[in-house]
Amino acid sequence: MTTSRRTFIAGAAVAASATAGAAVNSYPKLVHHVFFWLKNPGSKEDLAKLLAGLRTLAAIESVRGAHFGVPASTEKRDVVDNSYSASEILFFDDPAGQKTYQDHPIHKQFVADCSHLWQRVVVYDAIAA
Amino acid sequence: MTTSRRTFIAGAAVAASATAGAAVNSYPKLVHHVFFWLKNPGSKEDLAKLLAGLRTLAAIESVRGAHFGVPASTEKRDVVDNSYSASEILFFDDPAGQKTYQDHPIHKQFVADCSHLWQRVVVYDAIAA
């Protein structure tokens, strides 16, 4: 068992075949992943505004973790969608935590400030299984 | 500052407006999020096989964190896609870590064992920004 791998597993315990000594821990159960497509995908200024707005969301009290990003330079494959402009991942303990976020004044302010920047949003909510 | 919120932020430091006392930390920079649509979306057995296969992936040495899930019971909205069967999130330090995973025998074994179960896969790779 090594802690240096810093591996955290959500959902059921890792399968018995996981012999690499993963330090088993848990992410919060609910992950909320939102992808944004900017109206002006080539605008670094619009992207910076959107990312700045996204970062304010981490202050909402039910948020347990956050990752804000842009498409990574991984291998281009048919199954990889790298057409989006920005990615927002927030972790919550449960659907109630996500609902608190959804209705929160900070989230509403973000939408008011930034929704003119995007043309399309897709949301995926997943619960650990 | 409270540590009980267990909030971790990837990317740039949280905006100054984040006044809720978030404990600022980092997720690994690269997140690899894969959505699977089963050929038989109503088959609990096929879903269980897929989830069991996914859990083996956490043993790959470059994996820094994992969340495996199914659609959550959050509010149904036009922007929410809950049509998928299973969600796989893996965190890596960088694109090289994702490449190690992509080419790893455990990943190849998972594809050999489980690819007959799914009809569609979509991958999003995002790097903290």
Interface residues (C-beta under 8 A of the other chain):
Chain A: R5 R6 T7 F8 I9 A10 G11 A12 V14 A15 S17 A18 T19 A20 A22 Y27 P28 K29 L30 V31 H32 H33 F35 L51 A52 R55 T56 A58 A59 I60 E61 V63 R64 G65 A66 H67 F68 G69 V70 P71 A72 S73 T74 E75 R77 V79 V80 D81 N82 Y84 A86 S87 I89 P95 Q98 K99 Q102 I106 V121 V122 V123 Y124 D125 A126 I127 A128 A129
Chain B: R5 R6 T7 F8 I9 A10 G11 A12 V14 A15 S17 A18 T19 A20 A22 Y27 P28 K29 L30 V31 H32 H33 F35 L51 A52 R55 T56 A58 A59 I60 E61 V63 R64 G65 A66 H67 F68 G69 V70 P71 A72 S73 T74 E75 R77 V79 V80 D81 N82 Y84 A86 S87 I89 P95 Q98 K99 Q102 V121 V122 V123 Y124 D125 A126 I127 A128 A129
